[in-house]
């Protein structure tokens, strides 16, 4: 089934003429539900890796550095994620 995107309701090049030279073609994806197996895709699922091969790893020394960088104006939430605190 071929799907098409309707025309834009606004001519962006007319509204923002300075951006016209930066325009590039885009491909819109139309994902649909499915039931892929491990042989079809690893997106969102386990990688298909031969059972007889060890998982690759690096045993060399690594400098852990000073730790995570937290920028001013951010806070660590209870879920462990950083959130930007807006002032204004």
C-alpha positions in Angstrom: 0.0 0.0 0.0 1.4 3.4 -1.0 0.8 6.1 1.5 1.2 9.8 0.6 1.6 12.8 2.8 -1.0 15.6 2.1 0.3 19.0 0.9 1.5 21.4 3.6 -1.2 23.8 4.7 1.3 26.6 4.6 4.0 27.3 2.0 7.0 27.5 4.4 9.4 28.7 1.7 7.1 31.7 1.2 6.8 32.4 4.9 10.5 31.9 5.6 12.4 32.6 2.3 15.8 32.6 4.0 15.4 29.0 4.8 14.6 27.9 1.2 18.3 27.1 0.4 18.4 24.8 3.4 15.5 22.6 2.2 16.2 18.9 1.8 14.1 16.0 0.7 12.7 13.9 3.6 11.3 10.4 3.8 8.3 9.9 6.0 8.0 6.5 7.6 4.6 4.9 8.2 5.3 2.2 10.8 2.6 -0.4 11.3 2.2 -3.0 14.0 3.6 -6.4 13.3 5.1 -9.5 14.9 8.8 -9.6 13.8 10.9 -12.5 14.9 14.5 -12.2 16.1 15.5 -13.0 12.5 13.6 -9.9 11.2 14.8 -7.1 13.5 16.6 -6.3 16.7 15.0 -2.9 17.1 13.4 -2.9 20.5 14.4 -6.5 21.1 17.3 -8.9 21.7 20.1 -9.0 19.2 20.5 -12.2 17.2 23.9 -13.5 18.4 25.4 -17.0 17.9 25.2 -19.0 21.1 28.7 -20.4 20.5 30.3 -17.0 20.3 31.1 -14.9 23.4 29.7 -11.5 23.6 32.4 -8.9 22.6 33.9 -6.9 25.4 36.9 -4.7 26.1 39.2 -5.8 28.9 41.6 -2.9 28.6 42.0 -0.2 31.3 39.4 2.6 31.3 39.7 6.0 33.0 36.3 6.5 34.6 37.0 10.3 34.8 35.5 12.7 37.4 32.0 11.3 37.1 28.8 12.4 35.5 28.5 16.1 34.4 25.4 17.9 35.6 24.9 21.3 34.0 23.8 24.3 36.1 20.0 24.6 36.1 19.4 20.9 36.0 18.2 18.6 38.8 18.2 14.9 39.2 14.6 13.6 39.4 13.4 10.7 41.5 13.5 8.5 38.4 17.2 9.3 38.0 16.8 11.5 34.9 17.9 15.1 34.5 15.4 17.8 34.0 16.0 21.3 32.9 14.6 23.8 35.5 13.1 26.8 33.7 13.5 30.2 35.3 11.2 33.0 34.3 
